[in-house]
Amino acid sequence: MKIFKVSRNTIYNWLNSWESSNLVGLYNQPGRGRKKTFNSVQEQQIKDWVKATPKSLEKVPEKIPKQWKIKVSKKTIKRVIKLGKMGWYRIKRRIGGEPIPGFYERKVEKLEQLKRQEEKGEIEIRYLDESGFCLIPYIPYAWQETNQKIEIKSQQSKRLNVLGFLSKSNELEAYTFSCSINSDVVIAYIDKFCEKVNKKTVLVMDNSSIHQNNLFWDQEDEWREKGL
């Protein structure tokens, strides 16, 4: 009784169930436990309400009593939507526009063709991208105690930019610099990367403006002669 923190009657029922049905008798039978507050249709409606105002749950507790005359706390609502595979995450950014119809599909098909060539050893693919880092921390969302906040130390620093050429096997050729990233900078580091190219190499990059301009396109013939 002290170990399991149950009453004498519960232990008595356990022993009887063991004697009558062995291990199967110790499993909870259907219908035992607390009944669900909402049925499946109501749970789906709650999820729809949350999706309508995903940044706040304040309006959802007001709708439930009006709709079904059921009074619940915000904690219950959170439990329902978590069971419905929803969670509190940072919203993702996405690109502003949509690709031209058929353009994206052709690029995917071409990339798959290049991957097959790489598997045969005919070429090497390098994926180019740029990023920046500093000591001012990214501030994420997190569930926290009301009176005990999670803190992240912050300090001022210059931004460090990185341009990298990554292969499928995780080989990385990276260059760091403190100046702004523009086409001239990217071209200069591609020129530098060309010095290390010893096999026909294909460079894959995104469609940002610093990669799509006359300065960039004017260099393509020279890079091609160097095996890139």
FIFISE-645082 format. One record per residue (C-alpha): x, y, z. Coordinates in Angstrom, 3 decimals, padded with zeros to 6 digits. Layout:
+----------+----------+----------+
!       px !       py !       pz !
+----------+----------+----------+
!        X !        Y !        Z !
...
+----------+----------+----------+
//
This chain:
+----------+----------+----------+
!       px !       py !       pz !
+----------+----------+----------+
!  000.000 !  000.000 !  000.000 !
!  002.854 !  002.402 !  000.813 !
!  004.804 !  001.480 ! -002.322 !
!  001.953 !  001.780 ! -004.844 !
! -000.049 !  004.375 ! -002.872 !
! -003.357 !  002.565 ! -003.373 !
! -006.091 !  001.352 ! -001.032 !
! -006.469 ! -002.137 !  000.443 !
! -009.474 ! -002.763 ! -001.836 !
! -007.373 ! -002.066 ! -004.924 !
! -004.742 ! -004.606 ! -003.865 !
! -007.517 ! -007.107 ! -003.082 !
! -008.925 ! -006.659 ! -006.603 !
! -005.463 ! -007.029 ! -008.138 !
! -004.901 ! -010.341 ! -006.391 !
! -008.329 ! -011.649 ! -007.409 !
! -007.714 ! -010.613 ! -011.018 !
! -004.332 ! -012.356 ! -010.969 !
! -005.798 ! -015.574 ! -009.604 !
! -008.651 ! -015.589 ! -012.107 !
! -006.935 ! -014.335 ! -015.280 !
! -003.192 ! -014.248 ! -014.523 !
! -001.294 ! -011.398 ! -016.246 !
! -004.212 ! -010.409 ! -018.485 !
! -006.273 ! -009.630 ! -015.395 !
! -003.890 ! -006.820 ! -014.425 !
! -004.501 ! -004.805 ! -017.592 !
! -006.973 ! -001.924 ! -017.424 !
! -010.241 ! -002.925 ! -018.988 !
! -012.033 ! -000.758 ! -021.586 !
! -014.191 !  001.910 ! -020.019 !
! -011.987 !  002.383 ! -016.982 !
! -010.607 !  005.780 ! -016.027 !
! -011.815 !  009.307 ! -016.559 !
! -014.158 !  009.888 ! -019.487 !
! -012.997 !  012.188 ! -022.299 !
! -014.280 !  015.746 ! -022.099 !
! -014.648 !  016.059 ! -025.874 !
! -015.539 !  013.631 ! -028.624 !
! -013.490 !  013.369 ! -031.836 !
! -015.662 !  015.893 ! -033.715 !
! -015.310 !  018.448 ! -030.920 !
! -011.545 !  017.881 ! -030.732 !
! -011.247 !  018.577 ! -034.452 !
! -013.313 !  021.755 ! -034.056 !
! -010.983 !  022.915 ! -031.270 !
! -007.979 !  022.321 ! -033.543 !
! -009.678 !  024.363 ! -036.279 !
! -010.284 !  027.235 ! -033.841 !
! -006.641 !  027.141 ! -032.762 !
! -005.482 !  027.166 ! -036.404 !
! -007.638 !  030.247 ! -037.014 !
! -005.715 !  032.157 ! -034.294 !
! -002.453 !  030.177 ! -033.926 !
! -000.585 !  032.846 ! -031.962 !
! -003.055 !  032.923 ! -029.072 !
! -005.521 !  030.578 ! -027.352 !
! -007.449 !  033.381 ! -025.645 !
! -010.534 !  033.170 ! -027.891 !
! -010.893 !  029.370 ! -027.804 !
! -012.072 !  029.039 ! -024.148 !
! -014.782 !  031.609 ! -024.918 !
! -016.154 !  029.598 ! -027.854 !
! -016.399 !  026.205 ! -026.126 !
! -019.091 !  027.130 ! -023.522 !
! -021.147 !  028.904 ! -026.189 !
! -020.949 !  025.965 ! -028.578 !
! -021.256 !  022.971 ! -026.217 !
! -021.924 !  024.436 ! -022.747 !
! -018.708 !  022.878 ! -021.460 !
! -016.438 !  024.950 ! -019.250 !
! -012.744 !  024.082 ! -019.500 !
! -009.414 !  025.685 ! -018.693 !
! -006.738 !  026.714 ! -021.160 !
! -004.645 !  023.841 ! -019.788 !
! -007.267 !  021.353 ! -020.977 !
! -007.279 !  022.950 ! -024.422 !
! -003.492 !  022.650 ! -024.619 !
! -003.735 !  018.987 ! -023.681 !
! -006.327 !  018.378 ! -026.415 !
! -004.288 !  020.037 ! -029.173 !
! -001.065 !  018.334 ! -028.055 !
! -002.807 !  014.969 ! -028.333 !
! -003.874 !  016.134 ! -031.790 !
! -000.184 !  016.460 ! -032.746 !
!  000.025 !  020.233 ! -032.456 !
!  002.749 !  022.094 ! -030.565 !
!  004.109 !  025.552 ! -029.737 !
!  006.818 !  026.194 ! -032.350 !
!  008.413 !  029.222 ! -033.932 !
!  006.716 !  030.140 ! -037.227 !
!  008.855 !  029.425 ! -040.292 !
!  009.761 !  031.911 ! -042.978 !
!  009.157 !  031.051 ! -046.614 !
!  010.097 !  032.645 ! -049.897 !
!  007.916 !  035.529 ! -051.035 !
!  007.083 !  034.281 ! -054.509 !
!  006.292 !  031.032 ! -056.241 !
!  008.478 !  029.421 ! -058.940 !
!  007.429 !  029.654 ! -062.571 !
!  005.211 !  026.645 ! -063.458 !
!  007.420 !  023.821 ! -064.694 !
!  010.648 !  025.693 ! -063.847 !
!  011.059 !  024.142 ! -060.400 !
!  010.244 !  020.647 ! -061.705 !
!  012.888 !  020.968 ! -064.448 !
!  015.495 !  022.065 ! -061.919 !
!  014.691 !  019.109 ! -059.643 !
!  014.933 !  016.724 ! -062.602 !
!  018.284 !  018.236 ! -063.621 !
!  019.629 !  017.964 ! -060.069 !
!  018.640 !  014.293 ! -059.890 !
!  020.479 !  013.717 ! -063.171 !
!  023.592 !  015.396 ! -061.742 !
!  023.370 !  013.255 ! -058.610 !
!  023.374 !  010.111 ! -060.750 !
!  026.474 !  011.382 ! -062.568 !
!  028.148 !  012.010 ! -059.218 !
!  027.368 !  008.470 ! -058.067 !
!  029.132 !  007.184 ! -061.199 !
!  032.177 !  009.313 ! -060.369 !
!  031.787 !  011.500 ! -063.444 !
!  031.430 !  014.797 ! -061.562 !
!  031.453 !  016.298 ! -058.066 !
!  028.575 !  018.438 ! -056.774 !
!  029.173 !  021.293 ! -054.360 !
!  026.332 !  023.205 ! -052.704 !
!  027.086 !  026.888 ! -052.158 !
!  025.426 !  029.075 ! -049.550 !
!  026.156 !  032.044 ! -047.332 !
!  025.305 !  032.745 ! -043.701 !
!  026.200 !  035.127 ! -040.888 !
!  026.940 !  034.769 ! -037.178 !
!  027.248 !  037.092 ! -034.190 !
!  027.214 !  036.931 ! -030.384 !
!  023.759 !  038.530 ! -030.129 !
!  021.740 !  035.364 ! -029.477 !
!  018.671 !  034.152 ! -031.300 !
!  015.696 !  034.314 ! -028.912 !
!  013.490 !  031.213 ! -029.209 !
!  010.098 !  030.473 ! -027.686 !
!  010.015 !  028.174 ! -024.650 !
!  007.604 !  027.064 ! -021.946 !
!  008.874 !  028.651 ! -018.724 !
!  008.000 !  029.001 ! -015.054 !
!  006.136 !  032.255 ! -014.388 !
!  008.558 !  033.312 ! -011.651 !
!  011.708 !  031.712 ! -013.097 !
!  012.600 !  032.960 ! -016.563 !
!  015.193 !  031.310 ! -018.791 !
!  017.911 !  033.788 ! -019.732 !
!  020.452 !  033.825 ! -022.562 !
!  023.602 !  035.902 ! -022.157 !
!  023.973 !  038.567 ! -024.827 !
!  026.933 !  040.683 ! -025.857 !
!  027.682 !  042.991 ! -028.747 !
!  029.899 !  041.775 ! -031.570 !
!  030.645 !  042.310 ! -035.225 !
!  028.871 !  039.989 ! -037.618 !
!  031.011 !  037.228 ! -039.107 !
!  029.916 !  036.101 ! -042.559 !
!  030.667 !  032.657 ! -043.959 !
!  030.542 !  031.334 ! -047.511 !
!  030.749 !  027.569 ! -047.875 !
!  031.027 !  024.887 ! -050.557 !
!  029.581 !  021.650 ! -049.148 !
!  029.734 !  018.206 ! -050.758 !
!  027.418 !  015.223 ! -050.314 !
!  030.093 !  013.549 ! -048.179 !
!  030.123 !  016.603 ! -045.859 !
!  033.444 !  017.951 ! -047.125 !
!  033.296 !  021.699 ! -046.523 !
!  035.405 !  024.420 ! -048.051 !
!  034.513 !  027.544 ! -046.058 !
!  035.641 !  031.165 ! -046.154 !
!  034.973 !  033.756 ! -043.449 !
!  034.917 !  037.531 ! -043.782 !
!  033.525 !  040.569 ! -041.956 !
!  032.438 !  042.642 ! -044.954 !
!  028.937 !  042.522 ! -046.418 !
!  027.969 !  039.677 ! -048.749 !
!  027.461 !  040.840 ! -052.336 !
!  028.115 !  039.502 ! -055.831 !
!  031.715 !  040.769 ! -055.910 !
!  032.525 !  038.909 ! -052.692 !
!  030.885 !  035.671 ! -053.834 !
!  032.643 !  035.832 ! -057.224 !
!  036.017 !  036.405 ! -055.522 !
!  035.600 !  033.331 ! -053.320 !
!  034.361 !  031.173 ! -056.197 !
!  037.544 !  032.190 ! -058.049 !
!  039.525 !  031.107 ! -055.001 !
!  037.624 !  027.812 ! -054.786 !
!  038.408 !  027.132 ! -058.467 !
!  042.112 !  026.908 ! -057.561 !
!  041.331 !  023.698 ! -055.629 !
!  039.094 !  022.088 ! -058.245 !
!  040.777 !  018.943 ! -059.621 !
!  037.692 !  017.276 ! -061.083 !
!  034.705 !  018.461 ! -063.088 !
!  032.561 !  020.170 ! -060.445 !
!  028.993 !  021.462 ! -060.581 !
!  028.014 !  024.301 ! -058.263 !
!  024.433 !  024.292 ! -056.929 !
!  023.101 !  027.483 ! -055.326 !
!  019.837 !  029.267 ! -054.614 !
!  018.191 !  031.899 ! -056.780 !
!  019.113 !  034.967 ! -054.715 !
!  019.866 !  038.265 ! -056.442 !
!  023.600 !  038.095 ! -055.683 !
!  023.734 !  034.844 ! -057.693 !
!  021.585 !  036.031 ! -060.600 !
!  023.080 !  039.081 ! -062.318 !
!  025.371 !  040.088 ! -065.182 !
!  028.474 !  040.175 ! -062.966 !
!  027.902 !  036.536 ! -062.123 !
!  026.954 !  035.382 ! -065.602 !
!  030.022 !  037.071 ! -067.151 !
!  032.260 !  034.761 ! -065.081 !
!  030.638 !  031.483 ! -066.144 !
!  032.861 !  030.836 ! -069.190 !
!  036.019 !  031.427 ! -067.158 !
!  034.833 !  029.092 ! -064.377 !
!  033.866 !  026.444 ! -066.921 !
!  037.401 !  026.496 ! -068.335 !
!  038.698 !  025.831 ! -064.816 !
!  036.453 !  022.777 ! -064.435 !
!  033.603 !  024.434 ! -062.515 !
+----------+----------+----------+
//
